[in-house]
Structure formats: structure tokens, C-alpha cells
Amino acid sequence: MKTYPLALAAGLLAAASLLPAQAPTASAKLVAAQDAARANTAFQARHYLATAAIAHAMGAPLGPLTDAHGRALPANLAAANLAADAGKSYREVSPDQAQILANQGILVIVAWANPAGNGHLATVRPEGIGGDPIHPASREPIINNVGVDVAIEGVNWAFRKGDTLHYYTPAG
């Protein structure tokens, strides 16, 4: 058995600690950000805070989601900003594309602007995550919903029938 002087062994250990740790997959990073947002009780009933926090954790553009001071905007304003962004920092995708992108670990924000009150923001959840209690009657895309209700659920449970939903993903 080969032995090394203590100084050399300490140097080898120090050098090993500089090696990059295996980075989490994009999907794991998105799931972790969504799980953290659902667990944060300060975000409950403040879905726009959760959405901005998830976007921040994913390194996504925050301009359409925040004001000049970096504060998260309410859903109707954020939805209007995302729509007006016109492909600069976010682009609109179909519901089917939204689920495919989320399954790849890419952030997708679902936005509903309510003309008669407060809108709603959520993020699309990757499918097939162990432990996700998804109702069998759920329709895709699967939503990480943080608000009055906090759940992982089909879009049909998070939004009302007839709501006009838009799905946005970072353009880059």
C-alpha cells in the first residue's frame, strides 16, 4: 500500500475539493425551485412572488416579472409585460410545447390576466416526478401551483374552464 506524506495527502484532498461537483440536471433544478416555492408559506396567496422566485432560481429574465426595484409584479401586470415582451426575453409557446419544455427542465410560466380582478401566475411542472400527487383527471400541462391552493395539479384544476392562458419560456 502506497502512503503519502501528510502534507501531500492534504494537498490532494484540497485539490479534489476544487473539482466541480456533479451539477444537478436542469429538470432537478426546476423541480427544486418549484418545491422550495411551494414550501415557502410567504408565497401562499402571493403566486407572483413564487413565480418570480422560481424564475430567479432558474436564471431566467426577471424584467417582465419585476418592477424597476426588483419587486415582483402582480399577475395582471406580469402577464401584460410577458405579452408585450414580443420575443425579447420570453416567447410564447403552446400548452403541448410547455409540457415538453418543462420535462426538459426549462422554465415555462403560465399567465392568466383577469380582466375582472386578480390574475394568476404559475409554472409548468415536469412530469413523472416521484411523489407528485397528481389527480387522475388532470389535464396537461401539469402546473406547480402556488397561491390560495398549493399543489401540483393539471391545468384544469389550477385555472377555470374558459380562462385564456398564455405560456411563456425564456427566449434565449
GIKA-V96893 format. One line per field, one symbol per residue. psi: psi as a letter, one per 30 degrees, with the letter a starting at -180 (. if undefined). Layout:
psi->???
This chain:
psi->kklkkeeeeeeeeeeeffkklkklleeeeeeeeeeeeefjfffkghfeeeeeeeeeffglkfefflafggkkkleeeeeeeeeffhgdfllklleeeeeeeefggkkkkkkjkjfgbkakkllkkklgkkfjikkfgkkllkkjkjbekjljllefffllkfkjkkkklkf.
